[in-house]
Amino acid sequence: MKSESLLQYLDAYLGIPGHPDYSRALNGLQVEGPDEIRKVVAAVDASEASIGAAAELGADLLLVHHGLFWDGLAPVTGRRFRRLRVLLQRGMGVYSAHLPLDAHAEVGNCVLLARSMGLEPAGRFGRHEGVEIGWWGTLP
């Protein structure tokens, strides 16, 4: 699949444009990868371990909940350097979705966690900048 097509789909499906998040969260594409995406790997964090594992699996794109740049502007040294080095050497992209993924009504972390606990999602709660993030529900 063409990278641009996948990125446009993810942005639209997850509601990335305009979705409020914490000031240091960077949603969407964080590191450019190849033009053609054949394998996507998903992880919670863009940690050294998850980046290394994705690289070993031959991923073209790593889809994460917590991206690379939580500490804002910082030198590319130490852990940041090691993570970026693997990504750039392998030509692997990183796409992050933080609060947009928490809030998503179909594939969001909150609604899926509720369903996995046997809750029937019944409504929203927990606002961030006017957008509800969480889900509440009732047990059978």
C-alpha positions in Angstrom: 0.0 0.0 0.0 1.2 3.5 -0.8 2.4 5.2 2.4 0.5 8.4 1.6 -2.8 6.5 1.3 -2.3 4.7 4.6 -1.3 8.0 6.4 -4.4 9.8 5.0 -6.6 6.9 6.0 -5.2 6.8 9.6 -5.4 10.6 10.0 -9.1 10.6 8.9 -10.1 7.4 10.7 -8.5 8.4 14.0 -9.5 12.0 13.7 -5.9 13.2 14.0 -6.3 16.7 12.5 -7.8 19.1 15.1 -8.0 16.5 17.9 -6.8 18.2 21.1 -4.0 16.6 23.0 -1.3 17.4 25.5 1.1 20.1 24.3 4.0 17.7 23.9 2.1 15.0 22.2 2.7 14.9 18.4 0.0 12.9 16.7 0.3 11.5 13.2 3.4 10.8 11.3 6.5 11.4 13.4 9.2 9.7 11.3 8.9 9.2 7.5 9.3 5.7 6.2 9.2 4.1 2.8 6.8 5.0 0.0 5.4 1.5 0.0 4.1 0.0 3.3 4.0 -3.8 3.4 4.1 -4.5 7.2 2.8 -2.4 10.1 3.7 -3.3 13.7 1.8 -1.8 16.7 3.1 -1.0 20.2 2.1 1.1 23.1 5.4 3.1 23.2 8.1 4.0 20.7 10.7 2.6 23.1 14.1 1.2 22.1 12.7 -2.3 22.7 9.6 -1.9 20.5 11.5 -0.1 17.7 14.1 -2.9 17.8 11.4 -5.6 17.7 9.6 -3.9 14.9 12.9 -3.7 12.9 13.5 -7.4 13.5 10.0 -8.1 12.2 10.8 -6.1 9.0 8.2 -3.4 9.8 7.8 -0.5 7.4 5.7 1.5 9.9 5.5 1.4 13.7 2.1 2.5 14.9 2.3 3.6 18.6 0.1 5.2 21.3 3.0 7.1 22.9 5.3 8.6 20.3 8.9 9.7 20.3 8.8 13.3 21.4 7.2 13.6 24.9 10.0 15.7 26.3 9.7 18.4 23.7 12.7 20.0 22.1 15.8 18.1 23.2 19.2 17.2 21.7 19.4 14.0 19.7 21.6 12.1 22.1 21.5 9.0 24.3 18.2 7.2 24.2 16.7 9.5 21.6 19.7 9.0 19.3 19.6 5.2 19.6 15.8 5.1 18.8 16.2 7.4 15.8 19.3 5.7 14.5 17.5 2.3 14.2 14.5 4.0 12.5 16.6 5.8 10.0 19.0 2.9 9.3 16.0 0.6 8.7 14.0 3.2 6.8 11.1 2.6 9.2 8.4 5.2 9.9 6.6 6.0 13.1 3.0 7.1 13.5 1.6 8.1 16.8 -2.0 8.5 18.0 -2.4 9.4 21.7 -5.7 10.9 22.8 -7.3 10.4 19.4 -6.7 6.7 19.9 -7.9 6.8 23.6 -11.2 8.5 22.5 -12.0 6.5 19.3 -15.5 5.0 19.5 -14.6 1.8 17.6 -11.0 0.9 18.1 -10.0 3.3 21.0 -8.1 2.0 24.0 -10.9 3.1 26.4 -13.9 1.5 24.6 -11.9 -1.7 23.9 -10.8 -2.0 27.5 -14.4 -1.5 28.7 -15.7 -4.2 26.3 -12.9 -6.6 27.4 -14.1 -6.2 31.0 -17.6 -7.1 29.9 -19.0 -3.6 30.0 -21.5 -2.4 27.5 -20.3 1.1 26.6 -23.1 3.5 27.4 -21.6 7.0 27.4 -18.6 9.3 27.5 -16.8 11.1 30.2 -13.4 12.8 30.9 -13.0 15.8 28.8 -9.7 17.3 27.5 -10.1 20.7 25.9 -13.8 20.0 25.3 -13.4 16.5 23.8 -14.6 13.5 25.7 -11.9 10.8 26.0 -13.2 8.0 28.2 -16.1 5.6 28.1 -18.4 4.3 30.9 -20.7 1.4 30.8 -22.8 -1.1 32.7 -22.3 -4.7 33.5 -24.8 -7.3 32.4 
